[in-house]
Amino acid sequence: MVKRRKARVIKIGSVRIGGDNPVAIQSMAKYKTSDTSPVIRQIRELESCGCEIVRLAVKDDSDAAAIKKIKTAVRLPIVADIHFDWQLAMAAIKNGADKIRLNPGNIYKKEQVSEVARAAKANHIPIRVGLNSGSLPKEISSKRGGTVERMVQGALNYIKILEKARFSDIVVSLKASNIIDTVAAYEKIAGLCDYPLHLGLTATGLPEAGAIKSSIAIGSLLLKGIGDTVRISLTDKPEQEVKVAKEILASLNLRDFGVQVISCPTCGRCEVGLVDIVRKLEAQLSAISYQPSAKPVKIAVMGCMVNGPGEAKEADIGIAFGRKEGMFFRKGRAIKKIPFKDCAGILLKELGRIHVQGN
């Protein structure tokens, strides 16, 4: 069981982070915000696959104004991502943003930051102090110390400005493009404040490498109880970002998203096309609307009788294959032999029975 760092609770629209609240999943729309139709469509798709907070790039006045229309068409909380121009943050707040992200590397004048803080406080929305290693505040970027020290000091300096403006609905992120600096920065800031931490790794590279690097960095922090919301940054569709985030959280038993499939990697003992089975099962499971209140189910799909029966025994339902047929198990009890071609259908039918009965 992971013992989580105790952070103060912050509300982002209808979602609460910090305290004992679940680690929330974020992603970011990848269209220009003022192009509202595809943005709305993408946000709805993100919600359907498990995203809980979505961020929008606000590059100009038209993007800020579009937030108002987007808010009327979607249910997810909207975070306005602001760089360079503090007045865009003011416009985003006016148009209904549920949270503001400010980059201390390019919005750093105290009077401007304080003005945004006052507007955010009046509208009861939080601010994320979002540092990236590639754009650190000027006043600390040239000082002695490595990237980690500069990132942490930059965050603490910015927090002081917000606190001086009597603002405390703060979320903090310290993202680098490499795992070592990212983990070290979050570990350090975690002991210096009690604000919720938004975890992420920036500029992660190609999709597969990005998923691996993000899993290592974010997973290692979550194992130590650090982190209250996550965004997996991938050069890929945002739905894939959500999928990776869910896998990380489910693997650490921090969140439960319904159906978990465990399957073997196959070897020379496997006499069936197990890879095709698992892919088919994954596609069919992704089309099922899983109710969060339903009991979690573990499905085992194993390619031979070496570890198969044991793994199937630990799962709610499972199949361990021999030559061209498999033994179907239910809660550790062998039920019947089934042909290879029928296995995915039988597992899905059994899954439906479990959900209906609430077992």
C-alpha positions in Angstrom: 0.0 0.0 0.0 1.4 3.4 -1.0 1.4 6.0 1.7 0.6 9.2 0.0 2.1 12.6 0.8 -0.5 14.8 2.5 -1.3 17.8 0.3 -3.9 20.4 0.8 -7.1 19.9 -1.2 -7.6 22.0 -4.3 -10.8 22.1 -6.4 -10.6 22.2 -10.2 -14.2 22.5 -11.4 -15.9 19.4 -10.0 -12.6 17.5 -9.4 -10.7 17.7 -6.1 -7.0 16.8 -5.9 -4.8 16.5 -2.9 -5.7 15.0 0.5 -7.1 11.5 0.1 -8.6 12.2 -3.3 -7.7 9.9 -6.2 -4.8 10.9 -8.4 -6.5 12.7 -11.2 -5.8 12.1 -14.9 -5.2 15.1 -17.2 -4.5 15.5 -20.9 -4.4 18.4 -23.4 -6.5 19.2 -26.5 -4.2 19.3 -29.5 -6.2 21.7 -31.7 -6.1 25.5 -31.6 -8.6 26.4 -28.9 -10.5 29.0 -31.0 -11.2 26.1 -33.5 -14.0 25.1 -31.1 -15.7 22.2 -33.0 -12.7 19.8 -33.1 -11.7 20.9 -29.6 -15.1 20.0 -28.2 -15.1 16.7 -30.0 -11.7 15.8 -28.7 -12.6 16.8 -25.1 -15.7 14.5 -25.3 -13.5 11.7 -26.6 -11.1 12.2 -23.8 -13.8 12.1 -21.2 -15.1 8.8 -22.7 -11.7 7.2 -22.3 -11.2 8.3 -18.6 -9.7 11.8 -18.7 -10.8 14.0 -15.8 -9.2 17.4 -16.5 -8.3 18.9 -19.8 -5.9 21.7 -20.6 -6.2 24.2 -23.5 -3.5 26.3 -25.0 -4.4 30.0 -24.9 -2.2 31.7 -27.4 -4.3 34.8 -28.2 -7.5 36.6 -27.4 -9.6 34.4 -29.7 -8.4 31.3 -27.7 -9.4 32.9 -24.4 -12.8 33.9 -25.8 -13.4 30.4 -27.1 -13.3 29.0 -23.5 -16.8 30.4 -22.9 -18.3 28.4 -25.8 -16.4 25.3 -25.0 -17.5 25.3 -21.4 -21.1 25.1 -22.5 -20.5 22.0 -24.5 -18.3 19.8 -22.3 -18.3 18.5 -18.7 -14.6 18.2 -18.0 -12.9 21.0 -16.0 -11.0 23.4 -18.3 -7.4 24.5 -17.6 -6.1 27.5 -19.5 -2.5 27.2 -20.4 -0.9 30.7 -20.4 2.5 31.8 -21.6 4.1 35.2 -22.1 0.9 37.4 -21.8 -0.6 37.7 -18.3 -3.6 39.4 -19.7 -4.6 36.2 -21.5 -4.9 34.7 -18.0 -7.3 37.5 -17.1 -9.4 36.9 -20.2 -9.4 33.1 -19.6 -10.7 33.7 -16.1 -13.4 36.0 -17.4 -14.5 33.4 -19.9 -14.9 30.7 -17.3 -11.6 28.7 -17.1 -11.6 26.3 -14.1 -7.9 26.7 -13.5 -5.0 28.8 -14.8 -1.5 27.5 -15.6 1.2 30.2 -15.5 4.8 29.7 -16.7 7.2 31.4 -14.3 9.8 31.4 -17.0 7.9 34.0 -19.1 5.3 35.5 -16.8 7.3 36.8 -13.9 6.5 40.4 -13.1 5.2 40.5 -9.5 2.5 43.0 -10.2 1.1 41.0 -13.1 1.2 37.7 -11.2 -0.5 39.3 -8.3 -3.2 40.7 -10.5 -3.9 37.2 -11.9 -3.9 35.8 -8.4 -6.5 38.4 -7.3 -8.8 37.6 -10.2 -8.4 33.8 -9.7 -9.2 34.2 -6.0 -12.3 36.3 -6.8 -13.5 33.5 -9.1 -12.5 30.7 -6.8 -10.2 28.9 -9.2 -6.6 27.6 -8.7 -3.4 28.5 -10.3 -0.7 26.0 -11.4 2.8 27.2 -11.0 4.1 25.3 -14.1 7.8 25.2 -14.4 9.7 23.6 -17.3 13.5 23.1 -17.2 13.7 24.7 -20.6 12.1 28.0 -19.5 13.3 28.9 -16.1 12.7 32.4 -14.5 15.5 34.8 -15.5 16.4 35.8 -11.9 17.4 32.2 -11.1 18.5 30.7 -14.4 22.0 32.0 -14.2 22.6 31.4 -10.5 24.8 28.6 -9.3 23.3 25.2 -8.9 22.0 22.5 -11.2 18.7 22.4 -13.0 16.9 20.8 -10.0 17.9 23.5 -7.6 16.9 26.2 -10.0 13.5 24.7 -10.7 12.7 24.3 -7.1 13.9 27.8 -6.2 11.9 29.2 -9.1 8.8 27.5 -7.9 9.2 28.6 -4.3 9.8 32.2 -5.4 6.7 32.2 -7.4 4.7 30.7 -4.6 5.8 33.5 -2.4 4.4 36.1 -4.8 1.0 34.3 -4.9 1.0 33.9 -1.1 1.8 37.6 -0.6 -1.3 38.3 -2.7 -3.2 36.1 -0.2 -3.7 33.3 -2.7 -3.2 29.7 -1.7 -5.2 27.6 -4.2 -1.9 26.6 -5.8 -0.8 23.5 -7.7 2.9 23.0 -8.6 4.7 21.2 -11.4 8.4 20.9 -12.1 8.9 19.1 -15.4 12.2 18.3 -17.1 12.8 16.3 -20.2 14.9 13.7 -18.4 13.9 11.4 -15.6 16.6 12.1 -13.1 16.1 15.8 -12.9 12.3 15.5 -12.9 12.2 12.9 -10.0 14.8 14.9 -8.0 12.9 18.2 -8.4 9.6 16.7 -7.3 11.1 14.9 -4.4 12.7 18.1 -3.2 9.6 20.3 -3.5 7.4 17.7 -1.9 9.2 18.3 1.4 9.1 22.1 1.2 5.4 22.8 0.7 2.0 21.1 1.1 0.6 22.2 -2.2 -0.7 19.4 -4.6 1.8 18.3 -7.2 1.0 17.9 -10.9 3.3 15.2 -12.2 4.7 15.0 -15.7 7.8 14.7 -17.9 8.1 17.1 -20.8 9.4 16.7 -24.3 9.5 12.9 -23.9 10.3 12.0 -27.6 8.7 9.3 -29.7 5.4 7.8 -28.4 6.8 4.5 -27.2 9.9 6.0 -25.6 7.8 8.7 -24.1 5.4 6.2 -22.5 8.3 4.3 -21.0 10.2 7.4 -19.7 7.0 8.8 -18.2 6.1 5.5 -16.6 9.5 5.4 -14.9 9.5 9.0 -13.7 5.9 9.3 -12.7 5.7 5.7 -11.4 8.7 6.1 -9.1 7.3 9.3 -7.6 3.8 7.8 -7.1 5.4 4.8 -5.3 6.8 7.3 -2.8 3.4 8.9 -2.3 4.3 12.0 -4.3 1.7 13.3 -6.8 -1.9 14.3 -6.9 -2.6 14.6 -10.6 -0.7 13.4 -13.7 -0.4 14.3 -17.4 1.5 12.0 -19.7 3.0 14.1 -22.4 3.3 12.1 -25.7 3.7 13.0 -29.3 0.6 11.1 -30.0 -3.2 11.3 -29.7 -4.3 12.6 -26.3 -6.4 9.4 -25.7 -3.1 7.5 -25.6 -1.8 9.8 -22.9 -4.9 8.9 -20.8 -4.4 5.2 -21.5 -0.8 5.3 -20.3 -1.8 7.3 -17.2 -4.5 4.7 -16.3 -2.1 1.9 -16.7 0.4 3.5 -14.4 -2.2 4.2 -11.7 -3.8 0.8 -12.0 -0.5 -1.0 -11.8 0.3 0.8 -8.5 -3.2 0.1 -7.2 -3.8 3.8 -6.9 -6.8 3.7 -9.1 -9.1 1.0 -10.4 -10.5 1.3 -13.9 -12.5 -1.8 -14.1 -11.1 -4.7 -16.1 -7.4 -5.7 -15.8 -6.1 -8.2 -18.2 -3.0 -10.2 -17.3 -1.4 -12.3 -20.1 1.9 -14.1 -20.6 4.5 -13.0 -23.1 4.3 -16.4 -24.9 7.2 -18.7 -25.8 7.9 -21.9 -27.7 5.4 -23.8 -25.4 2.5 -21.7 -26.6 0.5 -23.5 -29.3 -2.2 -20.9 -29.9 -2.2 -17.4 -31.4 -2.3 -15.7 -28.0 -1.2 -12.3 -29.2 -4.3 -12.1 -31.6 -6.5 -13.2 -28.7 -5.3 -10.5 -26.4 -5.5 -7.8 -29.1 -9.0 -8.8 -30.0 -10.0 -8.8 -26.3 -8.4 -5.4 -25.7 -10.3 -3.9 -28.7 -13.6 -5.3 -27.4 -13.1 -4.3 -23.8 -12.3 -0.7 -24.9 -15.7 -0.5 -26.5 -17.4 -1.3 -23.2 -18.6 1.5 -21.1 -17.4 0.5 -17.6 -19.2 1.9 -14.6 -16.8 3.2 -12.0 -19.0 1.8 -9.2 -18.8 -1.7 -10.6 -16.5 -4.3 -9.0 -13.0 -4.5 -10.6 -12.4 -7.7 -12.5 -9.1 -9.4 -13.3 -9.0 -11.6 -16.5 -6.1 -14.0 -17.1 -5.2 -15.2 -20.6 -2.3 -17.6 -20.5 -0.6 -19.4 -23.3 0.4 -22.7 -21.7 0.0 -24.8 -18.6 3.3 -23.9 -16.9 2.1 -20.7 -15.1 -1.4 -20.5 -16.7 -3.5 -22.4 -14.1 -1.8 -20.5 -11.3 -2.4 -17.1 -12.8 -5.9 -18.0 -13.8 -6.5 -19.1 -10.2 -5.7 -15.6 -8.9 -8.0 -14.0 -11.5 -11.7 -13.7 -11.4 -12.0 -15.4 -14.7 -9.3 -16.8 -17.0 -8.2 -19.2 -19.7 -5.1 -21.4 -19.7 -4.4 -22.9 -23.1 -3.1 -26.3 -24.1 -3.1 -27.6 -27.7 -5.7 -25.6 -29.6 -8.1 -25.4 -26.7 -8.1 -23.9 -23.3 -9.4 -24.5 -19.8 -11.8 -21.9 -18.5 -11.4 -21.0 -14.9 -13.7 -19.1 -12.6 -12.3 -17.9 -9.3 -9.7 -20.6 -9.3 -12.1 -23.4 -10.3 -11.8 -25.2 -13.6 -15.1 -25.0 -15.4 -14.8 -26.4 -18.9 -12.6 -26.7 -21.9 -13.3 -24.3 -24.7 -12.0 -24.0 -28.3 -9.5 -21.4 -29.2 -11.9 -19.5 -31.5 -14.5 -19.1 -28.8 -12.4 -17.8 -26.0 -12.8 -14.0 -26.4 -16.5 -14.3 -26.7 -16.8 -16.5 -23.6 -14.6 -14.1 -21.5 -16.7 -11.1 -22.5 -20.0 -13.0 -21.8 -18.6 -14.0 -18.4 -17.5 -10.4 -17.7 -21.1 -9.2 -18.5 -22.4 -11.8 -16.0 -20.1 -10.6 -13.3 -21.1 -7.0 -13.8 -24.9 -7.8 -13.8 -24.6 -9.9 -10.7 -22.2 -7.5 -9.0 -19.9 -10.4 -7.9 
